C-alpha cells in the first residue's frame, strides 16, 4: 500500500511538475520543428565552439603550470598541425628539429605530441619507468593484432611472453635456418634476372611475405595456400591504422575478416602439424616451438596466443623488412662504388662466381667475417630507417632537458631525426658505409636504434638482419641492376618508399 502511494506521488510529480520534463518537451518540439540540416549544423558548430574553448583553456592553464618544450600547436583544436605535417612530411620534422632542437612540441593526429631525439634523451625514454610511459598503438592496430600480442601487452605479461618468443628465435636457432635466408634471397633474385624488369616495391614485398610465411607458419605450404595467405595479409595490413568500426563495408571490418581467415589457416596448419609425426619431430620450426612452449608453461588460451603472435609478426616484420630490402636495391644502385667495394670483399672470401652459374656456398662462418657487408647493412638502416619513430603515451608528467611533458600527451622517440638529423652522425645525409669501419666503437647503444631499444627492442631483429644481409650479398654477387627513373625521391612518411612509380632492370653480373 505504502509502495503504491509512493509510486502515485512519483508519477504525479513527474507528469505535472518536473521541470526537466518541460525542458525535454521544449527541446523535443524544437528538434521536431527545426529542419534536420539546421539542427545538425548548429550541433556541429556548438560542439566545435565548446572544444575550441576548452582547448584554449587547457593550453593556457598548462602553459602557466609547466615549462613546456618549444614548438607550435597549430590554430585548430584536435587538428593542430596535422594538415601541415601531412603536406610537408619529413620537411615538417626536419624544419622543426633545426628550429627548436632535440625536444619540441607539436599537435598531430588529435594529440599534443613531443618529438625527441639525442642519445641521452632516447636512453631516458627507452629505459624509463613503465608507470610513466606506456607503449602506444592506435585502437585499430590493437584490435587487429590482438590482446595477446607484445605490442598491446605490458608489465609482467609482456616480459614473460617476450622471453618465450625470443627463445624461439635465438641466434643459434636462426643459424640452423641459414639455408632459408640464402634460398629465399637467391631464388627471388634469379627470378628478377630472368624477368629482366620488375616492380621493385611489389617484388621486395613478395620476397618478404613469402619468407615470413615459410619461416613463421610452415615451410612446405602449397602455392595455393601461400597465395591465399598473401591476399589475406594484404587486406589485413591495409587498415591497421583506421577507424575501428567493425561494421560491414568499412575497411576495418574487411581487415578483421582477413584476420579471421589467417587465423583459420594457422589453426589448420597446427592441426596438420599434430597429425604429421615427421613435422612434430622438427621442433625447430617456429610455430611448433611456440606451441609446445606455451603448452609446457600450461598457459591458458594457447591457440589465441599463437594466433596473436603470428599476426603481430606479420604486422611488425613484413612492412619493415620489405622497406629495408627496397632501400638495399635503391641505395646500392645509386652508389656503384659501394657495390664495387662489397664485391671485392666477397671475392677476397672466394664467394664470387666466375661463370655466373656456380655460386660458392656461404657458410655461417662467413657472415661475421664479412666486415664491409655488415657496414653496408647498418648504413642502409641508418640512412633510410624503416621505422621513423616509436610512440609512447605519457601516464604521469615528467622532465626532459628541463622541460615538463604533461600527462596524456604522446612522446615520439624520433629514429629518423636521430639517424639523419644533425645530432649524432657527421654528414648524416651521405650514404657512407665506411663510417662504420672508422667509428665502429665510438657510438653509444642509443645513437643507432633502427630496432628500438631496451624492453621494447625488436624481437625480429636477428631474423631481419639475416634476411637483409643475404639479400645484399646475393644481389651483389648475382645481379647488375638499374632503378628507373633514377632521380626518384624517397618519401619517408609513414615509411620510406619512392614518391613515383619505379621499375628496376636486371641482368646477370659476372665477376671478371
Ligand atoms: C628491418 C626490419 C625491422 C625493423 C627496422 C624493426 C623495427 C622495430 C622497432 C623500432 C621496434 C620497437 C617498437 C617500440 O619501441 O615501440 C620493433 C618492435 C617489434 N618488432 Fe621489429 N623491426 C623489424 C623487423 C621485425 C621482424 C622481422 C619481426 C618479426 C619477426 C619484428 C617483430 C617485432 C615485434 C613483435 C616488436 C614488438 C616488441 C615489443 O613490444 O616488445 N620486427 N621493431
Boltz pocket constraint, residues with backbone or C-beta under 6 A from the ligand:
constraints:
  - pocket:
      binder: B
      contacts: [[A, 135], [A, 150], [A, 151], [A, 162], [A, 312], [A, 313], [A, 314], [A, 316], [A, 317], [A, 318], [A, 320], [A, 321], [A, 324], [A, 385], [A, 386], [A, 387], [A, 390], [A, 391], [A, 449], [A, 450], [A, 451], [A, 452], [A, 453], [A, 455], [A, 456], [A, 457], [A, 458], [A, 459], [A, 460], [A, 461], [A, 463], [A, 464]]
      max_distance: 6.0
